[in-house]
Amino acid sequence: MKVKIIFVGKTFSKNVSEICDEYFAKIKQYFSLEIGVISALKNTKNLSINEQRKLEGKEILKAVYADDFLVLLDDKGKDFTSIEFAQWIEKQQFNIKTAVFVIGGAYGFSTEVYERKNFIISLSKMTFSHQIIRAIFAEQLYRAMTILKGEPYHHEESLFDLQNKPFNKKR
């Protein structure tokens, strides 16, 4: 499976860019990865939020091919644990050629992008800037691959382990 990640607007934070680049380099050992950046709109003060979404949406849809599996990162999406996300990725690897994950702009996605999407994932019920969510998603995608490969990056005790731990009575 090929993975493409599309961002709306450049990352302004050097720190966020460095974190993303670090994880993107690691992700490339697992599958083909392409990063696409849609230029931020200019002169938007006279545009409504809906008009901005529509213009960004047109650019997003230009970057997506008809046979791409389009996944939006949006707070209205499916919540996953890291393990559930890894399992979802594993299933998709056999069903699709290219997965395109899109992190929208500050105002989210246009109706046209929502209509084209194949799936929506939420990374949190909290709201994050569209800048920082890039690093969070890059880390989660890397984490998913290490889970699938059984590599020692993700640490999670099973529910059984937690229920059977003796209570430490020392204070």
C-alpha positions as CSV (number, residue, x, y, z in Angstrom):
1,M,0.0,0.0,0.0
2,K,1.2,3.5,-0.8
3,V,0.4,6.3,1.7
4,K,0.0,9.9,0.8
5,I,-0.5,12.6,3.4
6,I,-1.9,15.9,2.3
7,F,-1.6,19.1,4.5
8,V,-3.3,22.4,3.8
9,G,-0.8,25.2,4.3
10,K,2.9,25.0,5.2
11,T,4.1,24.2,8.7
12,F,5.3,27.4,10.2
13,S,6.9,25.9,13.3
14,K,10.4,24.6,12.7
15,N,9.9,22.2,15.7
16,V,6.8,20.7,14.2
17,S,8.5,20.3,10.8
18,E,11.4,18.5,12.4
19,I,9.2,16.1,14.3
20,C,7.2,15.3,11.2
21,D,10.3,14.8,9.1
22,E,11.7,12.4,11.8
23,Y,8.6,10.3,11.7
24,F,8.2,10.4,7.9
25,A,11.8,9.1,7.5
26,K,10.9,6.2,9.9
27,I,7.6,5.5,8.1
28,K,9.3,5.2,4.7
29,Q,10.9,1.9,5.9
30,Y,7.4,0.3,5.9
31,F,5.8,1.6,2.8
32,S,6.0,4.2,0.0
33,L,5.1,7.6,1.5
34,E,4.3,10.9,-0.4
35,I,3.8,14.2,1.3
36,G,1.6,16.8,-0.4
37,V,1.2,20.4,0.7
38,I,-1.7,22.5,-0.6
39,S,-0.8,26.2,-0.6
40,A,-2.6,28.2,2.0
41,L,-5.1,30.7,0.6
42,K,-4.1,34.3,0.4
43,N,-6.1,37.4,0.9
44,T,-8.9,35.6,2.8
45,K,-10.1,38.4,5.0
46,N,-13.0,39.1,2.5
47,L,-13.9,35.4,2.2
48,S,-16.4,33.6,4.4
49,I,-15.3,30.5,6.2
50,N,-17.4,28.4,3.8
51,E,-15.8,30.1,0.8
52,Q,-12.4,29.3,2.2
53,R,-13.4,25.7,2.8
54,K,-14.6,25.4,-0.8
55,L,-11.4,26.8,-2.3
56,E,-9.3,24.6,-0.2
57,G,-11.6,21.7,-1.0
58,K,-11.1,22.2,-4.7
59,E,-7.3,22.0,-4.2
60,I,-7.6,18.9,-2.1
61,L,-9.8,17.1,-4.6
62,K,-7.3,18.0,-7.4
63,A,-4.6,16.1,-5.5
64,V,-6.7,12.9,-5.1
65,Y,-7.1,10.3,-7.8
66,A,-10.4,8.5,-8.5
67,D,-9.1,5.2,-7.2
68,D,-7.5,6.7,-4.0
69,F,-8.9,5.8,-0.6
70,L,-9.5,9.2,0.9
71,V,-9.3,9.4,4.7
72,L,-10.0,12.7,6.4
73,L,-8.6,13.5,9.8
74,D,-11.5,15.2,11.5
75,D,-13.0,15.4,14.9
76,K,-16.2,13.9,13.5
77,G,-14.5,10.7,12.6
78,K,-14.0,7.2,14.1
79,D,-12.0,7.1,17.4
80,F,-9.3,4.4,17.5
81,T,-6.8,3.3,20.2
82,S,-3.3,2.9,18.7
83,I,-3.8,-0.8,18.5
84,E,-7.2,-0.5,16.8
85,F,-5.7,2.0,14.3
86,A,-2.8,-0.5,13.5
87,Q,-5.4,-3.2,12.9
88,W,-7.4,-0.9,10.6
89,I,-4.2,-0.1,8.7
90,E,-3.4,-3.8,8.4
91,K,-6.9,-4.5,6.9
92,Q,-6.6,-1.6,4.4
93,Q,-3.2,-2.8,3.1
94,F,-4.9,-5.6,1.3
95,N,-7.9,-3.7,0.0
96,I,-6.5,-0.5,-1.4
97,K,-3.6,0.7,-3.6
98,T,-3.2,4.2,-2.2
99,A,-4.5,5.6,1.1
100,V,-4.6,9.4,1.1
101,F,-4.8,11.0,4.6
102,V,-5.8,14.7,4.6
103,I,-5.3,17.2,7.4
104,G,-7.4,20.1,6.5
105,G,-7.0,23.8,7.1
106,A,-8.1,25.8,10.2
107,Y,-11.8,25.6,9.2
108,G,-12.0,21.9,8.3
109,F,-13.3,20.5,5.0
110,S,-15.8,21.5,2.4
111,T,-19.0,19.6,1.7
112,E,-17.5,18.4,-1.6
113,V,-14.5,16.8,0.3
114,Y,-16.8,15.2,2.8
115,E,-18.8,13.7,0.0
116,R,-15.7,12.3,-1.7
117,K,-14.2,10.8,1.4
118,N,-14.0,7.1,2.0
119,F,-13.4,7.2,5.8
120,I,-13.0,9.7,8.6
121,I,-10.6,9.3,11.6
122,S,-10.6,11.3,14.7
123,L,-7.3,11.6,16.6
124,S,-9.0,13.1,19.7
125,K,-12.1,14.6,21.0
126,M,-10.0,17.6,21.8
127,T,-9.3,20.3,19.2
128,F,-5.7,20.7,18.0
129,S,-4.3,23.2,15.6
130,H,-4.0,21.8,12.1
131,Q,-0.3,22.4,12.4
132,I,0.4,20.3,15.5
133,I,-2.0,17.5,14.4
134,R,0.5,16.7,11.6
135,A,3.1,15.6,14.1
136,I,0.6,13.7,16.2
137,F,-0.6,11.8,13.1
138,A,2.9,11.1,11.8
139,E,3.7,9.6,15.2
140,Q,0.5,7.5,15.3
141,L,1.1,6.2,11.8
142,Y,4.7,5.2,12.8
143,R,3.4,3.6,16.0
144,A,0.8,1.6,14.0
145,M,3.5,0.1,11.8
146,T,5.7,-0.8,14.8
147,I,2.7,-2.5,16.4
148,L,2.0,-4.5,13.2
149,K,5.7,-5.5,13.0
150,G,6.0,-6.4,16.7
151,E,8.7,-3.9,17.2
152,P,9.5,-2.5,20.7
153,Y,8.1,1.0,20.4
154,H,4.5,0.7,21.6
155,H,4.2,-0.3,25.3
156,E,0.8,-1.3,26.6
157,E,-0.2,-3.7,29.3
158,S,-3.1,-5.9,28.6
159,L,-6.3,-5.5,30.7
160,F,-5.5,-8.9,32.2
161,D,-2.1,-7.7,33.4
162,L,-3.6,-4.6,35.0
163,Q,-6.4,-6.6,36.7
164,N,-3.9,-9.1,38.2
165,K,-1.3,-6.7,39.5
166,P,-1.0,-6.8,43.3
167,F,-2.0,-3.5,44.9
168,N,1.1,-1.7,46.3
169,K,0.1,-0.9,49.9
170,K,3.3,1.0,50.7
171,R,2.7,4.7,51.2
